[in-house]
Amino acid sequence: MAGHSQFKNIMHRKGAQDKKRAKIFTKLAREITVAAKISEDIDSNPRLRAAISAARAQNMPKDNIDRAIKKATGAGEGDNYEEVRYEGYGTAGVAVIVEALTDNRNRTASEVRAAFTKHGGNLGETGSVGFMFNRVGEIIYPIDKADADEIFEAALEAGAANAESDDQNHVIDTEIEDLNAVREALTEKFGDPESAKLVFRATTEADISVEQAQSIMKLVDVLEDNDDVQNVWTNVNWTDEIVAGLDN
């Protein structure tokens, strides 16, 4: 599956991410706050629905979700978050895109640049690697939600571009403009997805060694450890050999 590499990347680090639940809650709350600034009405705000769905999938307490929404309305402490994207190269010329929500652009840019430099990479200008990726919608359901054929048929009927399954999850791709409609149709049939958001999918993948992959993972882990960073995307071809090497 073209672009499925990023999903392998996420699954490989799931155990490590589970240990960072507090940071995960911080990132989820920030996304809820930004989404709620558009509108508090969940029915008319698909971004807020998706953010709350993602928070529930991580077992985020309802009080945390409510506080995040109140911050957007001025009833909370009121942080003014801004969406920022950074692009650059890691070890072996691997393309990296970093999405952040920050209340201080200078601080975040400095920290992201330092991470790239420390781990053998270079932060570039906006657009320097973006051309190597497509922006698509991605919906993920756990494998036990339904069988692959049922998911595939329901996804295509709902207007999805594709759906594929592995031994852990069903991954449904959509066009950007179709994400919300497909998510809503699948939610009616299968319940809330584990994840539903816009992602960057590499159009050209980088073939690297296990050692180079380890270096890239160090960069990705440092970036994801930053509270301002929401998502990190790479164009690494996460082969079974590399995944096995990282597991060892």
C-alpha positions in Angstrom: 0.0 0.0 0.0 1.7 3.2 -1.1 2.2 5.5 1.8 1.3 2.8 4.3 4.8 3.2 5.7 3.9 6.0 8.0 1.3 3.7 9.6 3.9 1.1 10.2 6.1 3.8 11.7 3.3 4.7 14.2 2.5 1.1 15.0 6.2 0.3 15.7 6.3 3.0 18.3 3.0 2.4 19.9 4.5 1.0 23.1 6.7 4.0 23.5 3.8 6.3 22.9 1.7 4.6 25.6 4.4 5.6 28.1 3.9 9.2 27.1 0.2 9.4 27.8 0.4 12.8 29.6 2.1 14.3 26.5 -0.5 12.6 24.2 -3.3 14.2 26.3 -1.6 17.6 26.0 -1.5 17.3 22.2 -5.0 16.1 21.9 -6.3 18.9 24.2 -4.5 21.5 22.0 -6.1 20.1 18.9 -9.5 20.2 20.6 -9.0 23.8 21.6 -8.0 24.9 18.1 -10.9 23.0 16.5 -13.4 24.5 19.1 -12.4 28.0 18.1 -14.0 27.4 14.7 -17.3 26.4 16.5 -18.3 24.6 19.7 -21.1 22.9 17.8 -19.9 19.3 17.3 -22.6 18.7 14.7 -21.4 21.5 12.4 -17.7 21.2 13.2 -16.2 18.0 11.7 -12.7 18.9 12.9 -13.9 19.1 16.5 -15.8 15.8 16.2 -12.6 14.2 14.9 -10.5 15.7 17.7 -12.9 14.5 20.4 -13.1 11.1 18.8 -9.3 10.8 18.8 -9.2 11.9 22.5 -11.8 9.3 23.4 -9.9 6.6 21.5 -6.9 7.4 23.9 -9.2 7.2 26.9 -8.8 10.9 27.6 -11.0 11.9 30.6 -14.2 13.9 29.8 -13.1 16.7 32.2 -9.9 17.1 30.1 -12.0 17.4 26.9 -14.4 19.9 28.4 -11.5 22.0 29.7 -9.9 22.1 26.3 -13.2 23.3 24.7 -13.6 26.0 27.4 -10.1 27.3 26.6 -11.3 28.1 23.1 -14.3 30.0 24.3 -12.5 32.2 26.8 -13.9 30.4 29.8 -10.5 28.7 30.3 -7.0 30.1 30.5 -7.0 31.0 26.8 -3.9 30.1 24.9 -3.7 31.4 21.3 -2.4 28.4 19.3 -1.2 28.8 15.7 -0.8 26.0 13.2 2.8 25.8 11.8 4.5 23.4 9.4 8.2 22.7 9.2 10.0 20.8 6.4 13.5 19.4 6.3 15.8 16.5 5.7 17.0 13.8 8.2 19.8 11.3 7.9 20.4 9.9 4.4 18.3 12.6 2.8 15.0 11.4 4.3 12.2 13.9 3.9 10.5 15.0 7.1 7.4 17.1 7.6 6.5 18.4 11.1 3.1 19.8 12.0 2.8 21.9 15.2 0.3 23.9 17.2 2.2 26.6 19.1 1.6 29.8 21.1 5.2 30.9 20.3 6.5 30.5 16.8 10.1 31.5 17.6 10.4 29.0 20.5 9.0 26.1 18.4 11.1 26.9 15.3 14.2 27.1 17.5 13.5 23.7 19.1 12.6 22.0 15.9 15.7 23.3 14.2 17.9 22.1 17.1 16.4 18.6 16.9 17.2 18.4 13.2 20.7 19.7 13.7 21.5 17.4 16.6 20.4 14.3 14.7 22.2 14.9 11.5 19.4 16.7 9.6 18.7 20.1 8.2 15.6 22.3 8.6 14.6 23.7 5.2 12.1 26.2 3.8 8.4 25.5 3.6 7.9 23.5 0.4 11.4 22.1 0.4 10.1 18.5 0.8 6.3 19.0 0.6 6.3 18.1 -3.1 7.3 14.6 -2.2 4.0 14.0 -0.3 0.3 14.0 -1.1 -2.2 15.3 1.4 -5.0 12.7 1.9 -7.6 11.8 4.5 -7.0 8.7 6.6 -9.4 6.8 8.7 -8.3 3.9 11.0 -10.3 1.2 12.6 -8.9 -1.6 14.8 -8.9 -5.0 13.1 -11.6 -6.5 15.4 -14.2 -3.9 14.4 -15.2 -5.8 11.2 -13.7 -8.1 8.6 -11.7 -6.6 5.8 -14.3 -7.2 3.0 -17.0 -5.5 5.0 -14.8 -2.5 5.7 -13.7 -2.3 2.1 -17.2 -2.4 0.7 -18.6 0.1 3.2 -15.6 2.5 2.7 -16.0 2.5 -1.1 -19.8 2.9 -0.8 -19.2 5.9 1.4 -16.9 7.5 -1.2 -13.4 6.4 0.0 -10.6 6.2 -2.4 -9.2 2.9 -1.0 -9.2 0.6 2.0 -6.6 -1.9 3.1 -6.2 -4.1 6.1 -3.2 -5.7 7.9 -3.1 -7.8 11.1 -3.8 -4.8 13.4 -5.9 -2.2 11.6 -8.1 -1.2 8.7 -6.8 1.9 6.9 -9.2 3.9 4.7 -8.0 6.6 2.3 -10.1 9.5 1.1 -9.7 12.6 -0.9 -9.2 15.7 1.4 -12.7 17.0 0.7 -14.3 13.6 1.3 -12.8 12.8 4.7 -15.7 14.1 6.9 -18.4 12.6 4.8 -16.7 9.2 4.7 -16.0 9.3 8.4 -19.6 10.1 9.2 -20.9 7.3 7.0 -18.5 4.7 8.5 -19.2 6.0 12.1 -22.9 5.2 11.6 -22.0 1.6 10.6 -19.0 0.8 12.8 -18.9 3.5 15.5 -16.2 6.1 16.1 -12.9 5.3 14.3 -9.6 5.1 16.2 -8.3 8.0 14.1 -9.7 10.2 11.3 -7.5 13.1 10.0 -5.5 14.6 7.1 -2.1 13.0 6.7 0.9 13.4 4.5 1.6 10.3 2.3 5.0 10.0 0.6 4.8 9.7 -3.2 8.4 8.6 -3.4 9.9 6.5 -0.5 13.5 6.5 0.7 15.2 3.2 0.9 17.6 3.3 3.9 19.6 0.9 6.1 18.5 -0.2 9.6 21.3 2.0 11.1 20.0 5.0 9.2 16.4 4.2 10.2 17.6 4.1 13.9 18.9 7.7 13.4 15.7 8.8 11.8 13.7 7.3 14.7 15.8 9.3 17.2 14.9 12.5 15.4 11.2 11.6 15.1 11.1 10.6 18.8 12.7 13.9 19.9 10.3 15.9 17.7 7.3 14.0 19.0 8.4 14.6 22.6 7.9 18.3 22.0 4.5 19.4 23.3 4.1 21.8 20.3 4.6 19.1 17.7 1.4 17.3 16.7 2.5 15.0 13.9 5.7 14.0 12.2 5.8 12.5 8.7 8.7 10.9 6.8 9.1 9.2 3.4 11.1 6.2 4.8 10.2 2.9 3.2 9.5 1.0 6.4 10.3 -2.5 5.1 9.8 -5.6 7.2 13.6 -5.8 7.5 13.9 -2.3 9.0 10.9 -2.8 11.4 12.5 -6.1 12.6 15.8 -4.4 13.0 14.3 -1.6 15.1 12.4 -4.1 17.2 15.7 -5.8 18.0 
